Every structure is written in structure tokens, then in C-alpha cells.
Amino acid sequence: MDRTTLLGICLLVIVITAGIAASGATNIQTTVTKPTGDTIEKMQKVQDEATARKNQPGGYPSPSTGGKYHTRLVLLGTTGGVTWYPGTDRASSSSALVVGDTLYIIDLGQGSTSRLSEAFNPGHPLVGQEMGSTSTFLEKARALFFSHLHQDHIADYPSLLLIGPGAGLGTRTDPATGVVSIVPLVVIGPADRGMCEIDRSHYLDRGGTIVYTDSADPALVTPTPGTRLMTSLIWQAYAQTINDMTLDNAYRDFTKLVEVREIGGTGPGDISFPVPEVDLANGTTCAPMDPFEVYRDENVVVTAALVDHHQVFPTFAYRFDTDDGSVVFSGDTGPDTRGNLQKLGEGADILVHEVIDRAWIDQRMGFPDEDTPAYALKTHLLTSHTTIDMVGSVARDCRVDTLVLNHIVPGNTPTSHLLQAQQNFSGRLIIGEDLMEIGVGKPVR
């Protein structure tokens, strides 16, 4: 297909979509004029300028070319919430810590696997790569950590499990022999917590349905599956295509490419969770606790602690300690973690912390009456997340050098609002952007 035909098809899609949006109707007659040479040239110019801007200083950051630090923080998705915000292309919550050439991934919200490929799968089939070659960039991924199991942190996990095997997921290639071996990606996340939240939004009173897993094994029937069962259910949901890939296309066993370790689970390799006293029935989900270790290898030591994303339990913050420095990821949390985040984050080089815009909440929700669904939602937004004007105090109390704003809600929050995060914090403030790269420690000479 030549470029003129391709651009003509693109214009057709744009015109039809615009007509549907304008009229709200589904039966629309649309007249399409074939693009002229001038139109094609202008469209190509816009595309070329955008590509050039992305690869120039001051354009979009390009983490795949920024190898000045041995340890690097790469932001893959910097918004949050169960939606897509207008006027922004931010992906949802996800980050990668790169130590040498090894990747550690934190959360995988919607859109983040595409960002993962943009960041770490560079090149062009005609430049430095053989025509038609495939990628193995995910061979560098060592472990994936889920802070909690809300969809804006896990929505692209199925994409990783389904498409990742075509890009080296869970394998290593011996550089000397070219032999490929299975070395599973370690996936760490919460276990089944065993009960739903309190129905504060009157969902059941309005005829709502609680979704349960389905299994012949009663032990696997639950409304709150943990990381291991979630993984298994993804494979089950996509059984047809997975079986096609293995039986007909010579793919490896998908189920052997990841190794799930649940925090608080009872399966092989699971991580002991020193559960403090919590009262789920009354919404107490973040009791004081000391950080505990969840992962260790030659590059990093990872510790975790509960944070306050009530009514969600558990929700974890993670700290990564490397020879070059330390990075802490807050996960979703309100500002009061009973001191847990302060213990975990004490003296870290970088704190990656979520924020929500209080002005947006008031504009969207107004001031609803108590004991209504709207009131329940506004209460959650204000107390289970950290408003921009509060996050500086959190960073100060953690005594960190750098505060990076992430999980920005809404994703189109004005920069002028986000700058309020500097209140009560004298360190460096960075407003996170997708594909932004931040060095940890001293540059490599």
C-alpha cells in the first residue's frame, strides 16, 4: 500500500469519526474527497515534525539513548484513574528502574506496555537491524511489582503476558552459543485478601452484581483474586490464542515464562507478610508496620510497606536500594500512612509519589450530600489519594532529595496546579512525563 492510499484511508476514518461524534447517530452518509497532493504533503510534514521533535533535546525524553547513569528511573505511564483524559496522551501508572541493562517494572496501567516498547525497544529494521527481525528486549526484564490490583495499575498485564512472549519475555539468550533458555519473569503482588470492601456507594441496593471467579475448586471461587489467580485466569481467558501460538507457531509454554510470588500468599515462593492489625470491616487498612523485604538479587534489594488506599487492602509502597542510590514508589495512598511511608522512604534519593488535583475534585464532584454514591466517591478521592498541596509535606517527612510526581489525576492537570507540590518541600521537584528518564546516583564517566 503506497503512502497516498494510506493517508486517504486515514482521512476517511477521521471524517467518519468526526461525523459520528457530532451527530450521535450511527447511520450517517459521508462524502469523502480524495486528499490532494498538497494535503498529503502537509500531513506528512506534520508527522515528520512530530517525529523530529520527539528525538530532539527539549522534545520528548528518549530513555533508550540516555545511558549516562548506571541506574536510571524511567517513567512509562504518569497518570492514573479508570478513564482516558481528554487532551493528553499520558499512559497510566507504570515505571521501570534500570540497573545496568536489567529492568525492574513497577505496575502496568493502561497504555504502559506500548511505552515500555518505546523506551527499551529502539531501532529501525533498516538501521542496525536485519530486515524483518524480531525483538528480544524483554529478556532484560527481571521482575515486575504490583502495588495493588486496581485496573489503572494492571490493565496492561494481559498485554505483557500475551504479546511479551514474542519479545523475549521470560527467556535469556546465551551470547556465546545463541541458545535460548527459560528464565521466568518474577511477578510480585498481593495475595487474595478474602473479602470485598464495605458497600459505601449503595451499589448492592441499586441492584449491582458482585463478580466472582468460577472454578470447580471451591477454594478458587472468590470476589478478590490475588496476583497468582489473576495470572491464571488471564491465560484461561485467552486459551484459544495461546494454544494456537504454541501448537502452530512454535511459541514456548506461556505458563512457564513468569513466576508469581504473592505477598501474603501460601504457595511456593510466596513472601511472608507480617500483617499488622487491620480492621477491614471498618475500613482500617493501613496499620503501622516496619518495612519488610520482598525481593533481592545482585542488583537490588526491594522492601515494602503498607500504605493507605482504603478501602483497598493491601496496597504497597516499594523501595529499591541499589549501589547507586535508592528509589521509592508510593503506590496509591492518602497522605497519612501511619508513618509507614516515612519509615520506608527515609533518606531515599528519589520518591515517586502519586498526586490528585483538589480543584478538579471539587469541580467534578461539587459538595454532595452524605450517604450518597457521589459522597462516597469524593471521600475516596480526597482521603485515599494525596492532593497536590499535601505531597510536599510527605516528601519532606521522608527526607528525600527529589520528589517525582506520578499517577497524576487528572492526566490533564495544568502545570500551574502541579507546581503547588513544592509547598513545604525544599528539595528538587520533577513533574513526571511519560518516557522521562532520571539518573540515580552519579553519572558514569
N, C-alpha and C positions, 0 to 999 in steps of 0.2 A: 504494500500500500504506500503510494507516494505521499509527500508532505501536504500537497494541496488537498487531496482526498481526505486525509486525516483531519486537517483543520476544518474542512467543510463539515465533517461529522461532528466535531466538537461544537461548531456554531449551531448545528441542528439541535443538539442536546441542550445548549444554553437557551435557545429561543423557546423550545418546548417547556423547559423547566420554569422559565420566567412567566410564560403564559399560564401554567397551572397555578403558580403562586399567586398571580394577580387575580384570577377569577375564582379560585377554589373549586373549579369544576374538573371533571375527569374526561369529558368528551369535548375536545377542543380542535377546531380546524386551524392549522397554522400554515402560513405561506413562508417558505424558506427561499431566500435568494442565495445563489452560489456566491461565495466570497470572491471579491475581485483580487487582482494581483496586489493592489495597494493594501487591502485588508490583510491579506496573508502576510505581507511584509511587515506590517505593523504588529500583528500578533507574534510573529517570530522575534521581532525586536524586543517586545516586552518580555518574552520568555528568556531570550539571551541576556538581557539586562538583569533579570532576577537571578539567573544562574551566576553571572559575574559578581553580583553584589554579595551573594552567599559565600563566595570564595575570596573576598577581599577583606582586609582589615576594616573594622567598623561595620561590616555586614554581619551575617550570621556566624557565630563561632563554629569552628571546624575542629572538633576534638580529635579526629583521626590524624591530624597533622601537628598536633601540639605536644611533641614528645620531650619537652624541656624539663619535666619533673618525673621522678621515678614513680611517685604515687600521685594520682590525679582523680579528682571528683568530676564526673560528667553528669550533668542533669539531662535526663532523657524526656521526662514529662513534668511540667511545672504547674499544672492546675489540678483541681480536684472537683468532686461532686458528680452526681449522677445525671449528667446532661452534656451538651455541647454548647459553649457560649458563643454568641454572635460576635463577629469582628475579631476573632483570634484563632490562631491555628495551634495553640498550645495543646500538647498531648497531656494525658492525665498522669498521676503521680508515679514516677519511676526515676531511679538514679543508678549509676554504676560507679563503683570505686575500682580504679585500675591500679594494680600494683605490679610494676614491670609491664608484662604483657598479659597478666591474668586479670580476668573480670569477675567482680562480685556485684550482683544485681540486687537492688532493693526495690521491691514492689514492681508491678507491671499493669498499670492502669491503661485505659483505652487509648490506642494510638501509639503506645510506647515501643512495641516491637519494631514498628517502622523506624522510629527514632534510633533504636538500637542498631539497626542495619545501617542507617545513615552515618552513625557515629563510628562504627567499627568495621564496616564492610566497604572500604574505599576502593577506588579503581575504576577502570573502564575496560570493556572487553577488547579494545583495540590498543590500549596503553598499558603495557606491563602485564597483561594477562592474555592468555590464549583465547582466541575467539570461541565463544560458547562455553567457557569454563564455568564451573560452579564454585560456590564459596564454601569455605570451612571455618569462617570466622568464629563460630560458636564453640569451636574446640577450645578457645581461650576462656570460656565461661566456666568457672569453678563451682560457684554456689549462688543460690537465689534465696532471698529472705523476704518473707511476707510479714508486714507489721500487723495486719489483721485482714479479714476476709470480706471487706466491702468491695463492690464491683469496681470502684474507681481506683482500686489497688491491685485487682486480679483479673480484670476483663480481658487482657491480652495474654493471660496464661494459656488458654486453649491454643492461641496462635503459636506460642512458643513450642508447645507440645506437638502440634500438628505440622508446622512448617519448619521448625528447628531441625528435625532430622535430616532435612535437605541442605543444611548449612553447618553440619558438624556437631550438632547438639549431642552431648554425652559420649563423645569419642575423642581419641588422640591419634595422630599420625606420627609414627616414628620417622624422624627426618633422615635417618641413615638408610632405612630399609623400605620406607613407604608403607609399611604395614599399619593398618588401622585397627585399633583396639577400642573396646567399650570401656569408658571411664565415666560413670554416671555423673550428671549434674546433681549436686546435693541441693535439695529443696527443703527449706526450714520454714515452718509456720505453725500456727496454733492448732491444737487438737480440738475435737468436738467438745464444746462446753456443756452440752447436755440439756439446755433449756433455752426457750425464747425469752425475749425481753418482755417487760410488762407492757400491756396494751394501752399506752397513754394516749394514742391517737384515736381510740374507739374504733379501730379497724374491724374487729370481730362484730361489734354492734352494728356496723354498716354492711354486714354480710361478706366480709373478707374471708379468704381461704388461706390457711397455713399450708405451705408446701412441705411435704416430707419426701425423703428419699424412698425408693422402692427396692425391696430385696426379699428373697426367700429366707434370708437370715435375719431374724428379728433384731439382732444386735446392730445391724446396719441400717435399720429404719430410724431416721432421725430428722428433725427440722433444722439441725445445726451441724451439718457435716464439717469435719475438720479438713486439714490440708491433704491427708492421705486419701480419704474417701472422695473428696472433691476431684483429686487427680484421677482416681479410678473411674469415676463417673464421666469425666471428660472422654476418656478412652472408650467407654461404653457408648456414649452418645455418638461418637464418630467411628464406630466399629467398622462400618462398611468401607469407608475410605482408607482406614488404617489397614484393614485386611487386603484391600486392593493393592496398596503400596508394597506390602511385604510379600504377597503371593505372586504379584505380576510384575512389580517394578524393582524387585531385589533390595528393598529397604531393610534395614536391621529391625530387630524387635523393638518397637516403640516403648514398650513397658519396661525395658531394661536400660533406657537412656537417662532416667532420673532415679534418684534415691531419696525418698521422702523421709524426713526426720521431724516428727511432731514435737512441739514444746508442750509438755504435759501429757503426752501420749504414753501408751503402754506397749507399743510394738518394738520390733528390733531396731536398735539405733536411736530410739527416741530420747528426748532430752528431759531430764528431771527438772521439774518446775517447782520451786519452793513456794507453793501457793500461799500467799498471806490470807488473813481472814477477810473474806469478801461476803457481801450480802446481796446476791443477785436479785432476790425477791424484792429488795428495796432499792435497787439501782446503785448499790455501792460496789464499784468495780475496780477501784484503784486504792488499795490499802498500802501503807508504807512498806517498803521492802528494800533489800540490798541488791545491787546488780548481780547477775549470775551468768556464767559462761555458757554459750550455745554452740560455738564453733571455734576451731583452731587449726591452722596449718602453718607452713613455713613462712607465709607472708603476713598473716593477720591473726589477731585474737579478737573474737566478737563476743561482746557481753550484751545483756538485755535487761530491761526493767519494765514493769507495768506503767502505762500512762493512762490518762483519764479521758476516754472517749465514750463515756456512759451513754446508752446502756450497753454498749458493746464490751464483751469480755471474752478472752483477753485481747488487749491491744498493747503492742510492744514498741518501745524505742530501742534502737540498736546503736552500739558504739563499736567502731572498728579501730583498733590500735595497730599501727604499723611502725616499722623502724623510722619512717619519715615523719610521722605525726598521727593525729587521731581525728576521726570524723564521727559525729553523732547525728543520727536521723531520728527526729522526734516522733515519727508516725503521726496519726491523727490524735490530737489531745487538746483539752482545755488547759488554761494556764496553771491550774492547781493540780499537781501530781503528787501531793503529799511529800514532796521532797525527792521523789524517785528520779525525776529527770535531772535534778541538780546533782544528785549523787553520781548518776551515770555520766553526766556531761562535764563534771568537774575538770576545769583546766584544758578542755579539748581545743584543738586548733580551729575546728570548724563545727558549727551547729547548723544543720539543715532543718529548718523549722517551718511548719505549716502556718498559714495565716488566712483569716477571713475578714472581709470588709464590713465593719459595723454599719456604715452608712448604707451599704447595699441591703443588708438585712432589714433595716428599718424601712427603706424604700419599698422593698419587696413584700414584707410581711405586715407593715403597719403596727398596730397595737391591738392584737386580737384578744378576745375575752378568754379568761382562764377556762380550763377544762374543755377546750376545743382542739380539733386536729391542728389548726394553724398555730395555736399557742404552744402545743407540744413540739411542733417543728421549730418555731422560733427559739424556744428554750434550748433545744438540742443545738441549734446553730451557735448560740451565744455561749453556752457552757461546755460543750463537748469539742469546741474548736477554740483557737486563740485569736482574738481580734488583733488587728494591726497595732493598735495603740498599746497592747499589753505584751507583745512578743519581745520588745526591747528589754523589759524588766526580767523576763525569763532568761534571756541570753546573759544579762548582767549577773544574775544569780548563779548561772552555770560557770561564770568566769571564763568564757570562751573568747578567742581573739576575733573570730569572724562569724557573723550571722548571715546565713543564706536563706532568703525567703523562697519557699517551695509550697506546693499544694495551694496555690493562690486561688482563693474563691471570692468573687467570680474570676474566671480566667481573663476577663477584660477589665479588671480593676485599674483605674488610672494610676500612673506612676506617682502623681502628687499624693495620692492616698497611701501608697506603699511606703513612701519616704517617712511616714509617721512612725515606722518601725524603729527609727533611730532614737526615739524618745527613751530616756533612761539607759541608753547603751552607748558607751564611748568607743567601742571597737569598730571594725570595718563592717559595713552593711553592703550586701550584694543582693540585688533583686534578680531572682533566678529567671533564666530564659531557657527554653528547650535548646539542647546541644551546647550549652555553655560549659566550658571547662575551667576548673580551678585547681591550681597546683597545691600540693600538700608538702610542707617542709621546704627545703632549699632546692633551687634549680640544680639540675645535673650539668656539670661543666663539660 
